[in-house]
Amino acid sequence: MNTLQAITKRRSIRKFTNQPLSQQQIETLLNAAMLVPTARNCQEWDFVVVRDRNMLNQLMKAHPYAHMLSTADCAIIVCGDTRRETAAGYWPGDCGAATQNILLAATDLGLGSVWLGVYPTQERMQAVAQVLGLPKEVLPFNIIALGYPDEKKEDVDRFDPAKVHYEKW
């Protein structure tokens, strides 16, 4: 699958089969995440991989829209470590880029994924941080639910020329 195919095929999957992901697949996703550019190359992201069913259940309780973790094989929580932030305020963009690489790599591997927003909702951030035992300087950005898809979604075309401006507004 080429990059544009992965972009086109990527859909938010909320229902997964019980087929487990391999450790190699998880490492491939993490490697893809760590290849993104970051502001001043500070690479302030960290990743928490959760496969334990009890921990996934705790994350479901911490996030009001995380019901898909009930069938996900694993979750990757993308976090920003503000201790490594050399360009103030850029960590969310850097974590978003890492997230997008995970989502696209998952699509390429035939996996399903969905991005569950945590940042900037303080209540969710505190609850997820508590479940994971994050240091106070490490902020949870999102939860990515992963597994083999147990649903099929159609491709969509969201291109809207009315939202494109050349040279000026």
C-alpha positions in Angstrom: 0.0 0.0 0.0 1.4 3.4 -0.9 1.1 6.5 1.3 -1.9 8.0 -0.5 -3.7 4.6 -0.4 -3.1 4.5 3.4 -4.5 8.0 3.8 -7.5 7.2 1.7 -8.2 3.8 3.4 -7.6 5.0 7.0 -10.9 5.0 8.9 -11.8 5.1 12.6 -12.4 1.5 13.6 -14.3 1.0 16.9 -14.9 -2.8 16.8 -12.1 -5.3 16.8 -11.7 -9.1 16.5 -10.0 -11.1 19.2 -6.9 -11.7 17.0 -3.8 -10.4 18.8 -1.2 -8.0 17.4 2.4 -9.2 17.3 5.1 -7.5 19.2 6.7 -6.8 15.8 3.6 -5.0 14.6 3.5 -2.8 17.8 7.2 -2.0 17.3 6.6 -1.1 13.7 3.9 1.4 14.8 6.1 2.9 17.4 9.0 3.2 14.9 6.7 5.0 12.5 5.7 7.4 15.3 9.3 8.2 16.2 10.1 9.1 12.6 8.1 12.3 12.6 9.7 15.7 12.6 9.4 17.6 15.9 10.0 21.3 16.8 13.7 21.8 17.2 14.0 18.0 17.0 13.2 17.7 20.7 11.3 14.5 20.3 9.3 15.2 23.4 6.8 12.3 22.9 6.7 9.1 24.9 4.4 6.1 24.3 2.7 3.9 26.8 1.7 0.5 25.3 -1.2 -1.1 27.2 -2.2 -4.7 26.5 -3.3 -5.9 29.9 -7.1 -6.2 29.9 -7.5 -4.8 33.5 -5.5 -1.7 32.4 -7.6 -1.3 29.2 -10.7 -1.5 31.4 -9.3 1.2 33.7 -8.7 3.4 30.7 -12.3 2.9 29.6 -13.4 4.2 33.0 -11.0 7.1 32.7 -12.2 8.2 29.3 -16.0 8.6 28.6 -15.8 7.6 25.0 -13.4 4.7 25.1 -15.8 1.8 24.9 -13.9 0.4 21.9 -11.1 -0.5 24.2 -13.4 -3.4 25.3 -12.5 -5.2 22.0 -9.1 -3.6 21.2 -6.1 -5.8 21.6 -4.0 -2.9 22.7 -3.8 0.8 23.2 -1.0 3.2 22.7 -1.1 6.3 24.7 0.8 9.2 23.1 2.3 11.5 25.8 4.2 14.7 25.7 7.1 15.1 28.1 7.3 18.8 28.9 10.8 18.3 30.4 12.1 17.8 26.9 10.2 20.6 25.3 12.7 23.1 23.9 10.0 24.9 21.8 7.3 25.9 24.2 3.8 24.9 23.1 4.7 22.6 20.2 4.3 19.3 22.0 0.7 18.8 20.9 1.5 19.3 17.3 4.5 16.9 17.6 2.3 14.3 19.3 -0.4 14.7 16.7 2.1 14.0 13.9 3.3 10.9 15.8 -0.3 9.8 16.1 -1.0 10.3 12.4 2.0 8.1 11.6 0.7 5.4 13.9 -2.8 5.5 12.3 -1.4 5.3 8.8 1.1 2.6 9.6 -1.7 0.6 11.2 -3.8 0.9 8.1 -0.8 -0.2 6.0 -0.5 -3.3 8.3 -4.2 -4.2 7.9 -5.0 -3.1 11.4 -7.8 -1.0 12.7 -7.3 2.1 14.9 -9.1 5.0 16.4 -7.8 8.2 18.0 -9.4 9.0 21.3 -8.8 12.6 22.3 -7.5 13.2 25.8 -5.7 16.6 25.5 -6.8 19.4 26.2 -9.6 18.1 28.5 -8.1 18.4 32.0 -10.5 15.9 33.6 -9.5 13.2 31.0 -5.8 14.1 31.2 -5.8 13.7 35.0 -7.8 10.4 34.9 -5.5 8.9 32.2 -2.4 10.1 33.9 -3.5 8.6 37.2 -4.3 5.2 35.6 -0.9 5.1 33.9 1.1 6.6 36.8 2.6 9.4 34.6 5.0 11.9 36.1 3.5 15.4 36.4 5.6 16.7 33.6 4.3 14.0 31.2 0.9 14.9 29.7 -1.3 12.3 28.0 -2.3 13.5 24.5 -4.5 10.7 23.3 -5.3 7.0 23.4 -5.0 5.0 20.2 -7.1 1.8 20.2 -5.7 -0.9 18.0 -6.6 -4.3 16.8 -7.8 -6.3 13.7 -10.9 -4.6 12.4 -14.3 -6.3 12.9 -16.1 -3.7 10.8 -15.7 -2.4 7.3 -16.0 1.3 6.5 -16.3 2.9 3.1 -13.7 5.3 1.8 -14.8 9.0 1.9 -13.9 12.0 -0.1 -13.7 15.1 2.1 -12.0 17.4 -0.4 -13.9 20.8 -0.4 -12.5 23.4 -2.8 -14.3 26.1 -0.8 -11.9 25.5 2.0 -8.8 26.2 -0.2 -7.4 29.7 -0.5 -4.4 30.6 -2.7 -2.1 33.4 -1.9 -4.6 35.3 0.4 -7.9 34.6 2.1 
